[in-house]
Amino acid sequence: MVQAATPPNEFDLVLIECAVGITKPITETWFRVGGFADAGNFLNVMTRIVKGDGRIGSIRRVGDAILELMVGASDTSYTYLQTEGPMSPYFYHGCVALSSIGDAACRLTYTITYNQAAMYTDEQVVQRERISKRFQAAVEAMKYTVESGTAD
């Protein structure tokens, strides 16, 4: 029998939202950036699906040490949970989502949440700054790729 991880007694949830407007239609944008293994292209790290078909229940490996499980999806979004890696003890979740802004534009939002209650104060600051900077750069790279028509 597999035992579930015990949730912490305290929660101090962090919400980081990195977003950008893209001047391309939502379906074209999702085609270019919406694959579960695509995120690595914009984070400059090898990412590959190790189980599943890229839909809910699929698992991706990010670099050498991180495993992430897709736990939710829509036509233009997916949500994942880090199950192994440096942020997994903090209930780290990410969500990549597009919302339409008319027929010819959309908004890309990459949302990260995690529980910082068990972190020292200085680590809380370092992690928030690191994650914010890294994922804002990723959404900017996604925007550039879609709008410029360049390869991933």
Buried (B, 14 or more C-beta within 10 A) or exposed (E): EEEEEEEEEEEEEBEBBBBBEBEBBBBBBBEBBBBBBBBBBBBEBEBEBEEBEBEBEBBBBBEEEBBBBBBEBEEBBBBBBBBBBEBBBBBBBBBBBBEBBEEEBBBBBBBBBBBBBEBEEEEBEEBBEEBBEBBBBBBBBBBEBBEEEEEE
